[in-house]
Amino acid sequence: PFGGGIPNAVQVSWGGAVILDQTNVSTFLYTESVFSNLAPTGASTELKFGFREDTDLFQFDDVLVEAAASQAVPEPSTVFLLASGLAVSFGCGWRGPKEAR
């Protein structure tokens, strides 16, 4: 196990707000931490990790950040293609399918 020396500390911040703050944690094996429903604070949001381990070391691995489905923003090119396609369709007098006679 790693991270058993005292003093030790782990801190995680999202957009300047501390979301995890642990000090003098006893010896531990692999620990998974999941943080969800974190709203972005702007066009880019800083995710910051801080560690202290004076007598041993921490192993840190596998950081994954995903946008929630409701927060997904379409690419500007997708919006442009959709808008230009609609403009061409209506600009050329598109009337939809002809009715069967």
RALIN-V966968 format. One record per residue. N is the residue number from 0. RES is the residue in one letter. PHI is phi in whole degrees, 0 to 359 (999 if undefined). Layout:
n=N res=RES phi=PHI
n=N res=RES phi=PHI
This chain:
n=0 res=P phi=999
n=1 res=F phi=246
n=2 res=G phi=78
n=3 res=G phi=264
n=4 res=G phi=284
n=5 res=I phi=245
n=6 res=P phi=276
n=7 res=N phi=213
n=8 res=A phi=201
n=9 res=V phi=226
n=10 res=Q phi=220
n=11 res=V phi=234
n=12 res=S phi=236
n=13 res=W phi=232
n=14 res=G phi=60
n=15 res=G phi=88
n=16 res=A phi=260
n=17 res=V phi=286
n=18 res=I phi=249
n=19 res=L phi=211
n=20 res=D phi=214
n=21 res=Q phi=233
n=22 res=T phi=230
n=23 res=N phi=50
n=24 res=V phi=283
n=25 res=S phi=290
n=26 res=T phi=308
n=27 res=F phi=214
n=28 res=L phi=265
n=29 res=Y phi=303
n=30 res=T phi=229
n=31 res=E phi=263
n=32 res=S phi=239
n=33 res=V phi=236
n=34 res=F phi=240
n=35 res=S phi=233
n=36 res=N phi=60
n=37 res=L phi=263
n=38 res=A phi=280
n=39 res=P phi=294
n=40 res=T phi=257
n=41 res=G phi=173
n=42 res=A phi=298
n=43 res=S phi=222
n=44 res=T phi=236
n=45 res=E phi=282
n=46 res=L phi=249
n=47 res=K phi=234
n=48 res=F phi=241
n=49 res=G phi=228
n=50 res=F phi=225
n=51 res=R phi=220
n=52 res=E phi=206
n=53 res=D phi=286
n=54 res=T phi=249
n=55 res=D phi=215
n=56 res=L phi=209
n=57 res=F phi=258
n=58 res=Q phi=255
n=59 res=F phi=233
n=60 res=D phi=203
n=61 res=D phi=59
n=62 res=V phi=256
n=63 res=L phi=228
n=64 res=V phi=240
n=65 res=E phi=232
n=66 res=A phi=280
n=67 res=A phi=293
n=68 res=A phi=303
n=69 res=S phi=287
n=70 res=Q phi=262
n=71 res=A phi=296
n=72 res=V phi=245
n=73 res=P phi=295
n=74 res=E phi=297
n=75 res=P phi=303
n=76 res=S phi=294
n=77 res=T phi=295
n=78 res=V phi=296
n=79 res=F phi=298
n=80 res=L phi=297
n=81 res=L phi=296
n=82 res=A phi=296
n=83 res=S phi=291
n=84 res=G phi=296
n=85 res=L phi=294
n=86 res=A phi=297
n=87 res=V phi=295
n=88 res=S phi=299
n=89 res=F phi=281
n=90 res=G phi=290
n=91 res=C phi=270
n=92 res=G phi=77
n=93 res=W phi=297
n=94 res=R phi=243
n=95 res=G phi=85
n=96 res=P phi=291
n=97 res=K phi=286
n=98 res=E phi=285
n=99 res=A phi=291
n=100 res=R phi=254
